[in-house]
Amino acid sequence: MIGRSRDPDDGRRVVFSFTRSGRLLLEEHRNTRADVVAAVLGEQFTEGEVASLVAAAPLLKRLAGGISP
């Protein structure tokens, strides 16, 4: 799932990266999570509430960017 190689610019460093199967597994996990969120939004939120969340999304993204290291 994870590959390891030497940094071409600094041989003392090791670079880790996902293998093809690791990337596919990560993508599958993300898709599953998105499907769950979509199902909850469709089943438990009104159209107006979903519209409010869509409108708030850029603000939440900006907030998250301000608190991330």
C-alpha positions in Angstrom: 0.0 0.0 0.0 2.9 2.3 0.7 6.1 2.6 -1.4 9.5 3.9 -0.2 12.3 5.4 -2.2 15.3 7.7 -1.7 15.0 11.4 -2.2 16.8 12.2 -5.5 18.0 15.5 -4.1 19.1 14.2 -0.7 20.0 10.5 -0.4 19.7 10.6 3.3 16.0 11.2 3.1 13.3 8.6 2.4 10.2 9.5 0.4 7.0 7.6 1.1 4.2 7.4 -1.4 1.1 5.4 -2.0 1.3 2.4 -4.4 -1.4 2.1 -7.0 -3.4 -0.3 -4.8 -3.0 2.2 -1.9 -4.3 5.1 -4.0 -7.3 3.0 -5.1 -8.1 2.0 -1.5 -7.9 5.6 -0.4 -10.1 6.7 -3.2 -12.6 4.0 -2.4 -12.7 5.1 1.2 -13.3 8.8 0.2 -16.1 7.8 -2.2 -17.8 5.7 0.5 -17.6 8.6 3.0 -19.0 11.0 0.4 -21.9 8.6 -0.3 -22.7 8.4 3.4 -22.7 12.2 3.7 -24.9 12.5 0.6 -27.4 10.0 2.0 -27.7 11.8 5.3 -28.2 15.1 3.6 -30.9 13.6 1.3 -32.7 11.8 4.1 -32.4 14.1 7.1 -32.1 17.7 5.8 -34.6 19.9 4.0 -33.7 21.5 0.7 -33.4 24.8 2.5 -31.0 23.4 5.1 -28.9 21.9 2.3 -28.9 25.3 0.6 -27.7 26.9 3.8 -24.9 24.4 4.1 -23.8 25.0 0.5 -23.8 28.7 1.1 -21.7 28.3 4.3 -19.2 25.9 2.7 -16.8 28.6 1.5 -16.8 30.2 5.0 -16.2 26.9 6.7 -13.3 26.2 4.3 -11.8 29.6 5.1 -12.2 28.9 8.8 -10.5 25.5 8.5 -7.6 27.1 6.6 -7.2 29.6 9.3 -6.8 27.0 12.1 -4.8 24.4 10.2 -1.1 24.2 10.9 
